[in-house]
Amino acid sequence: MIRIYFFKRVWQWLMSLLLIVIVVLFFIGILNKAIENKQSAQNAEHVDIKDHVKKENDSKHKKERQEKKNSNERKKNSKVYWGVDSASEVSKALYSCARENYGKPQVWGRYLGDKEVSKGITKNEASYLHDEGIKILLIYNHFQNATGYDNGKESAKQALKFANEIDAPNTVAIFADIEPNYKVDSAFIQGWYETLHQAKWNAGIYGDFSNKSKLSKALDGAEKNAKQHTILWSAQPQTKETSRKEAPDFKPDGMHDTKLYGWQYTIEAKNCEIDMNLFKQEMDESLW
């Protein structure tokens, strides 16, 4: 009897232990399933995030490629004129020299009124250039001190007088030649701009517009209209002379948010008495 009782108790104890093991395994299975489901959900979320990031990156890269393409198209469609300027009269000999050595200029800068260092453009010279299909850029250099509002006004009035004498239209610009060694201030620029603007002409300035130059500081101190609407023709940086076909990209020194439309990239070519220039398409309406 004792032996039977003992085996019965052992059997009951084993059954209880088995039941406990089954219950523990059941709950472990549920827990593992929950962990698997959580991991699956996390993996799915991670995949969704990766897909979202990938789509965003693809969209960003696509936008960047399109912007680059549009920029290249704008550069391609943005015309740049190659031209020269000279202190001497454009005779047939000088024109032939420029054309044969460097290529046909599209623009020729010439001075208003005679001065020791420069010969003023005449009606006949203007007609000759126009007959050759060349546009004219007008330059005024009858001053050596670019300071004072009244001085700017009087300089502009004298420039207008010279321009009217050769029947230049008031749709074009006149460029004040402010050399690097000249004194210059904002008041002169203001007087120059306002006088030409009031006469329905465009105001332009030639000079060194590199960072921290005297001229750049003076322009920066001018009133908003003068600063924004004066057309700039930069004399910096200087590079080697080239033919028209080998001209550099248009990269003059100058201030942002201004009408920086011209760049004299070489002063005094070796074979002809000319300087070399590039002009943006926006300059076109200011040329004669």
Secondary structure as UniProt FT lines:
FT   HELIX           2..77
FT   STRAND          80..85
FT   HELIX           92..102
FT   STRAND          107..111
FT   TURN            116..117
FT   HELIX           123..131
FT   TURN            132..133
FT   STRAND          135..140
FT   STRAND          145..146
FT   HELIX           149..165
FT   TURN            166..167
FT   TURN            170..171
FT   STRAND          173..177
FT   TURN            180..181
FT   STRAND          183..184
FT   HELIX           186..198
FT   TURN            199..200
FT   STRAND          202..207
FT   TURN            211..212
FT   HELIX           214..220
FT   HELIX           224..229
FT   STRAND          231..234
FT   TURN            245..246
FT   TURN            256..257
FT   STRAND          259..266
FT   STRAND          275..280
FT   HELIX           281..286
//
